[in-house]
Amino acid sequence: MEPALDDAIRLHKSGNHAGAEPLYRAILDRDPANRGALQMLAMLLVQTGRPAEAVGHFQTILRLEPGGVAGYSNLAAALRLAGQGAEAIACLHRALALDPAHAASWFNLGNGLKQLEKAAGAARSYQRTLAVEPGHAGAAGNRKTLRDQWGPRLDEAERQAAAARHPSADADARATAAEALLAVGDAAAETMARAALDRDDRNHRANRLLGRLLLERSGAMDVRSGKPFAVDRSLVEEAIGALRRAVAVRPDDDEADWLHVAAVATLVQVGMASEAVLRDGARAAWVRLRRHPKDTVAASVIGFHVYRRDRLVLASWLSQRFRRRFTAAEVAREHELGLWTMLRADDAFFRALPPVEAVLEGMAPLEWRIEPAPGPAGEPATEPAVFFCCDDVYFRRFAPALLESLAERMPGAAVAVHVVAPSPETEQAMARWRTDGRLRVGFSLDRPDMAGWADVKRVTYYASARFLHALQWLRRLDRPLMVIDTDARVAQDLRALSVEMAGHDVGFLVDGRRRGPSREITVCFNVYNNTPGGDRFLSLLGAYIGHFLAGAEVYWMLDQMAHYAVLDWLKRHEPIRVRRFDFLNFPYCRFVGAK
């Protein structure tokens, strides 16, 4: 063991966490793969209440030692403390697949299941811990606590299950047993629900239970905006079938009805909804809205169905009508409702929009700080410039890596950068890039007065106002402009796309899974040619965005909704030439986060 690590561990064990932490980090700065420093720093982070940060270090250890059972168990413990219970359970199952006699993994599994209120599985896990390590005090104590809290319900579930296993048990008895097993988090509940349906496939309780359990197992209930997810489409579709059977027998079964509609909405949002599933879901959603006039999930499913039929004017009208049922505070709490509120496709709205010049005049003045250096003699006027725009925090976090990837993949390219309220350090960084020589860099900034703005309006401004600044740069440079997310990385020379953009006005990355009007044009990479059509699109887009930025209601993903709505209106009234690129198969860029 190296002396520095020995010193850090000595401080750590003495309780001097503040002294040990910088020593561990210094070792990892010199040697990022130092197994001992990674392990001890991760443990220290857990001990000092920072499990989310510890997760990354435990994951690094697993990459270095893929077969390490203890590594999976430690990672699971950190995940559980960080509130990621489902991910922790998955880690522990991997650990136990490698070593079924690993007591620490059984113990951690019990704790994880207990946290998720799956008492039956937790009790079995503690029992397995004690079978492997009879003197495990933690398992014995936790099992006793679990029995004190859950004992009567566990006993009742076992009694009901035993009765339901009798050959004479009918569908209702088995459905009752399934409910009791579900109440204690026993995985046998699904098998029991299926057994009830073997007796009577129309039993509404068993169908509802099976639908709910399948949705839980499918991953559909774990989908969160901006978070990684994995959804099993076949399980969701089987769940929808069971839930529809439950509602057919008992139309007043509100839980089954809601789960059905919510499952359809999730399938659309993750790009897995077939036309038949969405059609049937929309029918159910209309019925549900009559009973629950403010059900935003049902309204979204109807909106998705109308959008899929390419009737955006109707979708816009329905969303405006539905919006009137809510206060502004209620809209702000419902992300999907906020998205639909920003959809406008009617002619009256578009014709009332002010010219984009009026929007630009109302914004903070744009300051041109650096002009891109002239290109080499003979450079064609069709040579594109790359543009990105962000606030100062995002610039410091992501822009250096994007600029480096541009310099590596596109040496000599023209790059325009706009930063909202840059710090002196950011201005100095841009001055360095001006003299770096690998790129021909331009730089602009503005300093809007955001006093009194809600956080959602501020971050939406950063994301959406960039397209107004893109229009300003397009007109100033009079060359095609490629707009890219600041947190992207360039994998290939984007200038190669000039050939594919010939004869077009705009180019968009399109998600062909039809996930909704705010998710179809991802806006993480767009091309606007210096043509009348390109200018017209950006001008109308800027007016649309400006309308919402000037109002009280503005929500995240305005930029994506605006692109889709403007393109739809132009397609009906002033067609422009559009080049569509496949978002799922675009080798030129790598993007961070959900789109």
N, C-alpha and C positions, 0 to 999 in steps of 0.2 A: 504493500500500500504506500502511495507517495506521501511524503510528510505533510503536504498541504491538506490532503484529504483526511489524514489522521488527525490533524489539528481541528479541522472542521467538525469531524465526528465527536471529538472530545468536547468541544463547545456545545454541540447539539445535545449530547447526553447529559451535560450539566445544566441544561435548560436555557442556555444562552442562544436562543434562536436568532436574535438580531445579529449576533456575531458570526454564527455559522453560515447563514444564508449567503452573504457576499462571497465567502470563501468557496462555497459550492459553485456559485455562478462564475467565479473567476476560473475555476478548474474547467468548467464546461465551455467557457470562451476559448480556452486553449485546446481542449479536447472534447468536442461535442458528443463523442461516443463513449465517454467515460461511464461505464456501467455503475460503479459505486457512487459517483457524484449524482448521477441521474436518480438512482434509487433513494438516496438519502435526502436530496432536495425535494423530491416528490413527497416523501414521508413528512418532511418538515412543513410543506405547504398544506398537507391535510391536517396536521396538528395545529396549525395556526389559522385554520378556518378558510383556506383557499383551495378547496378540492377541485374546482373547475380548472384552475391553473395546473394542478397536479396531474390532471387527466392527460395533458399533452406529453408530460415527461414519462408517465407510465406507458403511453402509446409508443414513444421512442424506444423504450426498453424492449417492448414486444417486437418492434421492427428489427432490433438487434438480435433478439433471441426468440424467434417465432414460436418455438415449442415450449416456452416457459410457462408451466402451470401456475406458479406463484405470480407471474406477471399478469396473467388474466385475472386472478383473484384480487390482486392489489388494484388493478384498473377498475374492476367492478366495484370495489369498496369506494373508490374516489367518485365514480359515476353516481353511485347511490347517494352519497353525501352532496353531490352537485345537483341533485334533483332529477337525474336521468335514470329512473328506476328500470324502465324497460330495457335500455341499453346495458345496464348492469346485469340484469338477469341473463341476457344473451351471452355476455362475457363469461359468466359463471357456468353456463351449460357447455361452453367450449372448453373451459378448464376441466370440468368433470368428464368430458369425453376423452380428454388426454389422460386423466388419472381419476378414476371413480373412487379412489380411497383417499382423496385429498381433503382432510378434515376442514381446513380453513375455507375451502370453496363451499363445502356443504353449509358451514356456519354462515358465511356471507350470503349464500343463497337464501337461507332461512330469514336472515335480517332483511334482505331485499323483498322477499315475498311478504313478510310481515308489514313492511312499509307500504306495499301495494294492497294491503288488506286481503291477501290470499292466505288466510290462516291455515287451511288444510295443508297446503304445500309447505308452509313455513314449519308446521309441526313435524311433518315427515322429514324435512331437511335437518331440523335439530336432532331428531331421532337418529338419522344417518350419521350426523356428526358424532354423537355419543357412541354409536356402534363402532366407528373407526377409532375414536379417542375417548374412552369412557370417562376420563377425568377432566374433560373440557368444561370448565366452570361456566364460561359464557353461555354455552349451549344449554346447560342444565338450568341456569337462571332464566334465560329467555324463554325456554319451553314452559317453565312454571308460570312466568308472567303471561304468556300466551294463553295457557289454560285458564288462568284467572279471568282473562278478558273474554275469551271465546269459547270456553268449555261447553256451556249449554248448547250453543249453536252448532258446535262441532259434533256433539253427541246427537242432536236432532237430525243433522244431515246424514250421519251414519245410520240412524234408525230408519229414516225415510228411504235411504238408498237400499238398505237390506230388504225392506218391504217391497220396493219396486222391482227388485231382482227376482221375486217369486214369479213363477210361470203364469199365475193367474192375474197378475197386476195389470190393470187397464191403463189406457193412455193418460187419464187424469192423475192416477197414482204416480206414474213415471214423470209426468210434468211437474207434479208437486215435489218429487225427489230432486229433479233437475234444478228447481228454484232453490231448494235448500242447499244443494251442493254449490250453486252459484253464489249464494249468500256468504259462504265461507271461502270462496275463491278456489274451489276444487275443480281441476281440469276435467274430472270425470263428468262434469255437468253437460258437456257437449254430447258425450256418448249416451247419457241418460235421455237427453232431449231427442236424439235420433231414435232411441228405443221407444219413446212415447209415440213418435211419428210412424214407427213400424206398426203400431197398434191402430193409429188413426191419423192419416196424413193431413187431416183438416183441423187437428187440435190447435186452436189459436195460441194458447200459452206456449206449447212446445215449439211452434213455428217462430213466435216472437223471441223466445229464448235462444233458439238455434241461430236466428238472424243476428241477434246481438253478439253472441259468442263468436260467430264467424267474422263479424266486423272487427271485433277485438283482435282476433288472430291474424286478420288480413293486413294489419298496419294502417287501415284507413282512419282509425280513430286517433292515430298519432301524428297525422299530417298537420304541420304548423308552417305558416308562411316564413320563408327564409331558412328553414331547417331541413337537413337531409331526411329523406323518407324512403321507405320501400313498401309498396302496396301490391298485394297479390290480387290481381284482377279477378281471377276465377273464384276466389273465396268471396269477394265482394258481390259478384253477380249471383253466387249461390245464396248469400245472405239476403240479397234483394228479393230473390224468388221466395224464400221463406217468409219474409216480412210481408210481401204482397199476399201470400196465402193467409197470413194472420188477419190482415185488414179485410180481405174478402169475406172471411167468416164473421169478424167483429169490426165493422167500420168505425166503432167508437174506441178502438184500441189505440189510444193517442201515442203511446210509446212506439209501437210498431210503425205507425204512420209516420212519425217524425224521423225514426231511424231510416226508413226507406228513402224519404226525400233527402235527408242529409247524406246518405250513401251515394245517391245519384249526383248530388252537388260535388262531393269529393272526387268522384270518378271524372267528372268534367274538368275540375281544376288540375288534376294530375295527368290529364290527357288520355284517359282510358275509357271514356263513355262511348258506347256504340249508339247509333241513331235510335235503335229500338229501345234501349234502356232509357235514353233521355226522353224519348216520346212518352213512354209510359210514366216516367217520373214527373213529367210536366203535367200530365192528366191528374196524377195524384196531388201535385202541388196546387192546382186550381181548386180541387176539393178542399184541401187543407186550409187554403187562404180564406175560404168561406167561414170556417170555424175559428181560425186564428188570423185575423186581418193584418197583424203586424209581424207575421213570421217571415223574417228576412231570408232564411234559407229557401223556403218555398218560392218566394218571389224571385230569387236568383235562378232557381231551376227553370222557371218560366222564361226568364230573360235569356238564359243560355239556349233554350229551345228555339226561341224566336231568332236569336242571333245565328244559330246554326242553319236556319232557313233563309239567311241573308235578307232579313227584313228589319234592318237596323232602325228605320224610322219608327216602326211599331215598338221595337224594344225601347227606344228612347221615350216614346209617349207613355208606355207602361211604367217605366222607371220614374218619370216625373209625377205620374199619377200616384204611384205607391209612396213616393217621397213625402207627399202631403200628409201622410198618416203619422209622421214622426216630428219630434222637436229636433233642433240642431244638435243638442247634446246627445240624443239617442243616435243620430246619424254618425256622430264622431266616435261613438263606442263600437259601431258595427262596420268593420273594414269593408266587407263586400257591399254593404249598402252605400258607403261613401263612394266606392268605385262606380256603381250604377248612377249615382247622382251626377257624376261628371260626364255622363254620356249624353250628347246632344247630336241629333242627326236631322232635325227638321229644317226645312228651307228658311222658315222665319228666323230661327236662331242664327244661321249662317249669314243671312242677308243683313241682319242687324249688327253684325260684328264690325267694330271700327277698323279702319286700315291699320296695318301693322305699324306704320310710321307713328301713329298716335300712341300705340302701346310703347314703342321704343322711347318716345319723348317723355312718357310718364315714368320711366325707369331711371335709376341712378345713372349719371353720365358714365359712358365707357371711356376709359383712358387707354390709349394706344401707347405702350411703353417700348416695344421692340418690334421691328418689321423683319420678316424673314429675309435673309440675304438673297440676292438674285440667283437664279439657277444658272447652270452652265449654258454657254452659247448654244443655241439650237434646241434647247429644251422645249418640247411641244406645249402648247397652251392647255392641252388635255391632261398634263401631269398633275395628279391630285395632291392636295395638302391634307394632312391628318390634323384633326382638331379634337381637343378634349377640354372639359370645363369642370371645375369643382370648387369647394371651399378650401380654406387654408388647412384645416385638419386633414381632409382627404388628400390634399396635395402632399403633405408631409408623409402621410402613411403609404400612399400608393404610387404617386407620380414618378418618383425616382426609378422604380422598377419598370414602369411602362416606358419611360424615356430611354432607359438602357436597352429594353427589348427593341424599341424602334431603331436605336442607333446600330444595334447588332444586325437586325434583319433588313433595315431600310437605310443604309448609309447614304447621306446626302439628301434625304427627304426633307420637304418643307413641313414643319410642324407648328401649328398655332395653339397656344395655351391661354385659357382665360381662367383667372382665379378670383373668386368673390372674397373681398376683404383680406388680401394677402398680408402676412406678417413681413417685417423687414427681412427675416431669414429666408422666406420664400422668394422675395424679390431678388435677394442676393443669389439664391440658387438658380433662378432664371437667367440672371446676368452671367453666371458661370457657364450655363448651357449655350448662351449666345456665342461665347468665345471658345467653346469646346471643339467646334469644327466638324463633329461627326454628323450633326443635323443642322438644318437652316431653320432656326427657331424664331417664332413670333410670340409676343406676350401682350396680353391686355388684362385689365382689371376693372372692377367696379366696387363701390362701397355702399350698398343699399342700407337704408335705415330700417332695421328690423325690430325696433322697439315695440313691444307689445304683441309681437307675433307668437302664436303657439308653435311648439316644436314641429308639429306636423306641417305647418305652412312653411316654416324655415327650410326643412329638409326637402320639401316638395319644390320650393323655389330653386334650390341648388340643382335638382334633377331636371326641372322643366325649363327654367329660364336659359339654360345652355343652348336651347334651339333658337332662341332669339339672338343670342350672341353668335351662333353659327351662321345665321342669316347675315349679320353684320360682317363677319369674316368672309363669307362667300362673295358678297358684293365688293369688299375691299380688294380681295385677291383676284377675283374674276377667274377662278379655276375650280375644278371639282373639289368638293370638301367631303372627307371621310370622317364621320363623327364616331368616336369610340369611347367606351366607358373608361374612367380613370383607373378602375381596379382591374382592367384587362391586361393581358400580355399578348404581344404580337409574336406569332409562330412562323409566319411566312411574309414575304414582301407583299404588302397590300396593293402596291402599284400594279401588280399583275392583274388585278381586277378591272383595270381600265379598259381592257379589251372586251370584257363581259358587259361593261357599262355603256359601251358605244351604242348610240341610238336610243338610250333611255334617259329619263329625267331624274329618277330617284331609284335607289336600291335599298331593300330592307331585308334583315334577317327575319324570317317568318317561321313561327312554330306551327307546323301543319296539323297538329293534333286538335285544333279548334277548341282551345281551353277557355275562350271568352274574349270579348272585345278588348279587354285591358291586358291580355296575355299573348295575343297572336303576333303582333309586331313588337319584338322584344326591346328595341331601341338600344341594345348594347353595341350595335355597329350598324350605322346607316351611311348611305352615300347620297349626296345631293350634287347633281351636275350643274354647271353654270349655264343652264338653259332657261328659257322662259318658263318651262314646266317645273324645273327644280326650284326656281325663285318663287313661283306661284305657290307651290306646295309649302315651302318654309314660311312664306308670308301669311298664308291662311292658318297654318299651324301656330305661328306666333300670336295671331289674333285670338285663336281659340284658347291657347294657354293664358294669354293676357287677361281674357275675360274672367277666368277662374281665379287667377292670382289677385285680381283686383277685388274679388268678392270675399264674403265671409266664409264660404264653404269651399275648401280646397284640401285634397287628400292625396296621399302617396299613390303613385302610379298614374298621375295626371298625364305625364308625358306619353305613356303607352296608350292610354285611352284616347288621347288627342290624335295620335298618329292614325289609329284605326278609323276614328270618326271622320277625320279630314279626308283620308283616302276614299272612304265610302262615299262621301258627298261629292268629291271631285269625279269619281267614277260615274256617278249619275248625271253630272252637270257639265264638267269640264275635264274630260278624260286626259290623263297624263300617262307617260310611258314608264312602267314600273318593272324593275328587275327584282325578282324574288330569289333570295338565297335561303338554303335550308339551315335553320338554326341547329338542328340535331346533327348536321354533317357539314360543318364549316371549319375547314382546317387552318384558316388564317389567324385565328385568335383563340386565346384561352380566357374564359370568363370566371370570375369569382362570385359565388353565391347563387341563390335561386333567381330565375328570370321568368 
